[in-house]
């Protein structure tokens, strides 16, 4: 069970495969366990590294709640450096996309390519009233409900209509592991999130993925990222929701593999 110490935090991660490193960042209700199909399906081609963010999974809690995704990205920088990689490809899902974008904006020399899936604009996509209400609901839920209750309440919104029962059950199992420190840290970070002015500075090859039936961060949201990030590629996973990588891992993995492989072929040609 591998751990890396970063800024006083013990960061747990899953690692599998060989080849160029692909670092994967989970979303608000998930942890490294949700990437099992990517660890299995992509490890023949790449070294897959799926972390547990601070306050999630088997990683330790920060002493105080984090308030901005830049703080998560600072931990990510130490994490990658301690793995002895000079540069990596980063894949971030939902809130993981916000961490990935912040990291890429401030550390472009450490990013070979960027993949964001079902990305969130956080506060930038909401009115002031909606943003405050979302924060209030998230904090109330984690303070008053059991994690299993949060999972039951939330997972149906994360999946396409009539999901496979095994996918729904697994999503609930993983989300039932959320802890107050991690959940609150992300809630506050989403409340403060506004990356609209930095997207045009992203210069690395970027792939944007979104589930066709995503109700949390719909296709229209991902389209905004595609329009603002120069030379980005946009792919929609049909008949899937916010957790498209869990709902249709074969299609998701194929899109990721083709994107990275094509980049490597272009480099060889140069």
C-alpha positions in Angstrom: 0.0 0.0 0.0 2.1 3.0 -1.2 2.1 6.3 0.5 4.1 9.5 -0.1 4.6 12.2 2.6 3.9 15.7 1.3 3.9 18.8 3.5 3.1 16.7 6.6 0.4 14.8 4.8 0.5 11.1 4.0 -0.9 10.7 0.5 -2.0 7.3 -0.5 -2.1 6.2 -4.1 -2.7 3.2 -6.4 -0.1 2.5 -9.1 -0.1 -0.1 -11.9 1.6 -0.6 -15.2 4.6 0.6 -17.1 5.4 3.3 -19.6 4.8 7.1 -19.4 3.1 8.3 -16.2 -0.6 9.2 -16.1 -1.6 10.8 -12.8 -5.4 10.6 -12.1 -7.3 12.9 -9.8 -10.8 11.8 -8.5 -13.9 13.9 -7.9 -15.6 15.2 -4.7 -17.5 12.0 -3.9 -14.8 9.5 -4.9 -11.3 8.3 -4.2 -8.6 6.2 -5.9 -10.9 3.1 -5.8 -13.2 4.6 -8.4 -10.4 4.3 -11.0 -10.1 0.5 -10.9 -11.2 0.1 -14.6 -8.6 2.6 -15.6 -5.8 1.0 -13.5 -6.7 -2.3 -15.1 -7.5 -1.1 -18.6 -4.8 1.4 -19.3 -1.8 0.0 -17.4 -0.7 -2.1 -20.3 0.2 1.1 -22.0 1.0 3.6 -19.2 2.0 3.8 -15.6 -1.3 4.7 -14.0 -1.1 6.6 -10.7 -4.4 7.3 -8.9 -4.1 9.4 -5.7 -6.4 9.9 -2.8 -6.6 13.7 -2.3 -6.0 15.1 1.1 -8.9 14.1 3.4 -10.0 11.3 1.1 -9.5 7.5 0.9 -6.5 6.4 2.8 -4.7 9.8 2.7 -4.5 11.8 5.9 -6.6 14.8 6.8 -5.1 18.3 6.6 -4.8 20.0 10.0 -7.3 22.6 8.8 -9.8 22.6 5.9 -8.3 23.6 2.6 -10.1 26.6 1.0 -8.8 26.7 -2.5 -7.9 24.2 -5.2 -4.4 25.8 -5.4 -3.7 24.2 -2.0 -4.6 20.8 -3.4 -2.4 21.6 -6.4 0.5 22.4 -4.2 0.2 19.0 -2.6 0.0 17.5 -6.0 3.2 19.2 -7.0 5.1 17.7 -4.0 3.4 14.3 -4.8 4.7 14.2 -8.4 8.2 15.5 -7.4 8.4 12.8 -4.7 7.6 10.2 -7.3 10.7 11.5 -9.1 8.8 12.5 -12.3 9.9 15.6 -14.1 6.7 15.7 -16.1 3.4 13.7 -16.3 0.1 13.6 -18.1 -2.7 14.5 -15.7 -6.3 13.4 -15.8 -8.7 15.1 -13.5 -12.4 14.3 -13.1 -14.9 16.9 -11.8 -13.2 18.7 -8.9 -10.1 16.8 -9.9 -10.2 18.8 -13.1 -10.0 22.0 -11.1 -6.9 20.8 -9.3 -5.4 19.7 -12.7 -6.1 23.1 -14.3 -4.6 25.0 -11.4 -1.6 22.8 -11.4 -1.1 23.1 -15.2 -1.5 26.8 -15.2 1.2 27.3 -12.5 3.5 24.4 -13.4 3.2 24.0 -17.2 6.8 22.5 -17.4 5.6 19.5 -15.4 2.6 18.7 -17.6 3.1 16.7 -20.9 -0.7 16.7 -21.6 -3.9 17.5 -19.7 -7.2 15.5 -19.7 -10.2 17.0 -17.9 -13.4 15.0 -17.6 -16.8 16.4 -16.6 -15.1 19.6 -15.5 -16.6 22.1 -13.1 -16.5 25.9 -13.2 -17.5 26.0 -9.5 -18.6 29.5 -8.5 -17.9 30.9 -11.9 -20.9 28.9 -13.3 -23.3 30.1 -10.6 -25.0 33.2 -9.4 -23.9 34.5 -6.0 -27.1 33.2 -4.4 -26.8 29.8 -6.1 -23.1 29.5 -5.0 -23.9 30.4 -1.4 -26.8 27.9 -1.3 -24.7 25.1 -2.7 -22.0 25.6 -0.1 -24.7 25.7 2.6 -26.2 22.5 1.5 -22.9 20.7 1.2 -21.7 21.7 4.6 -25.1 20.8 6.1 -25.1 17.4 4.5 -21.6 16.4 5.7 -22.4 17.8 9.2 -25.8 16.1 9.6 -25.9 13.1 7.4 -24.0 9.8 7.5 -21.7 9.2 4.5 -24.0 6.4 3.5 -27.0 8.7 3.5 -25.1 11.3 1.4 -24.2 8.6 -1.1 -27.8 7.3 -1.4 -29.0 10.9 -1.9 -26.3 11.9 -4.4 -25.3 8.9 -6.6 -28.4 8.8 -8.7 -27.7 12.4 -9.9 -24.2 11.3 -10.9 -25.3 8.5 -13.2 -27.2 8.3 -16.4 -30.9 7.2 -16.2 -31.3 3.5 -15.5 -27.7 2.8 -14.7 -26.3 -0.7 -14.3 -27.0 -1.9 -10.8 -23.4 -2.9 -10.2 -22.2 0.5 -11.2 -24.7 2.3 -9.0 -23.8 0.0 -6.0 -20.1 0.5 -6.5 -20.5 4.3 -6.8 -22.5 4.3 -3.5 -19.9 2.1 -1.8 -17.1 4.5 -2.7 -19.0 7.7 -1.9 -19.9 6.2 1.5 -16.2 6.6 2.4 -16.2 10.4 2.3 -14.9 12.2 5.4 -15.9 15.6 6.7 -12.4 17.2 6.3 -12.0 16.3 2.7 -15.7 17.0 1.8 -15.7 20.4 3.5 -12.3 21.3 1.9 -13.7 20.7 -1.5 -17.0 22.5 -0.7 -15.1 25.6 0.2 -12.8 25.3 -2.8 -15.7 25.0 -5.2 -17.3 28.0 -3.5 -14.1 30.1 -4.3 -13.4 28.5 -7.7 -13.1 30.8 -10.8 -10.6 29.7 -13.4 -12.1 31.5 -16.4 -9.3 34.0 -16.7 -6.6 31.3 -16.7 -7.9 28.9 -19.2 -6.5 30.7 -22.2 -3.0 30.3 -20.8 -3.2 26.5 -20.9 -0.6 25.7 -23.6 -0.3 21.9 -23.3 -2.3 19.5 -25.5 -5.7 19.1 -23.8 -8.5 16.6 -24.0 -11.9 17.4 -22.6 -14.3 14.6 -22.0 -17.9 14.7 -20.8 -20.7 12.2 -20.4 -23.6 12.9 -22.8 -26.2 12.7 -20.0 -24.2 14.5 -17.3 -26.7 16.4 -15.1 -24.1 17.8 -12.7 -21.7 19.4 -15.2 -23.5 19.1 -18.5 -22.0 19.1 -22.0 -22.7 22.8 -22.2 -20.2 23.3 -19.3 -17.5 21.3 -21.0 -18.1 23.2 -24.2 -17.1 26.4 -22.4 -13.8 24.8 -21.4 -13.3 23.6 -25.0 -13.9 27.1 -26.4 -11.5 28.8 -23.9 -8.6 26.3 -23.8 -6.5 26.8 -27.0 -6.2 23.8 -29.4 -8.2 21.5 -27.1 -10.1 18.4 -28.2 -13.6 17.6 -27.0 -15.1 14.1 -26.9 -18.6 13.1 -25.6 -19.1 9.7 -24.1 -22.6 8.6 -25.3 -25.3 7.4 -22.9 -23.3 8.2 -19.8 -23.6 10.6 -16.9 -21.2 12.5 -14.6 -19.3 9.3 -13.7 -18.8 8.4 -17.4 -15.4 6.7 -16.6 -17.2 4.3 -14.3 -20.3 3.9 -16.4 -18.5 3.2 -19.7 -14.9 2.5 -18.9 -14.2 0.8 -22.3 -15.2 4.0 -24.2 -13.5 6.3 -21.7 -10.2 4.3 -21.8 -10.2 4.2 -25.5 -10.6 8.0 -25.8 -7.7 8.5 -23.3 -5.5 5.9 -25.0 -6.0 7.3 -28.5 -5.4 10.9 -27.3 -2.1 10.1 -25.6 -0.9 7.7 -28.3 -1.6 10.2 -31.0 0.5 12.8 -29.1 3.4 10.4 -28.8 3.2 9.6 -32.5 3.3 13.3 -33.4 6.4 13.7 -31.2 8.1 10.8 -33.0 7.3 12.3 -36.4 8.9 15.6 -35.3 
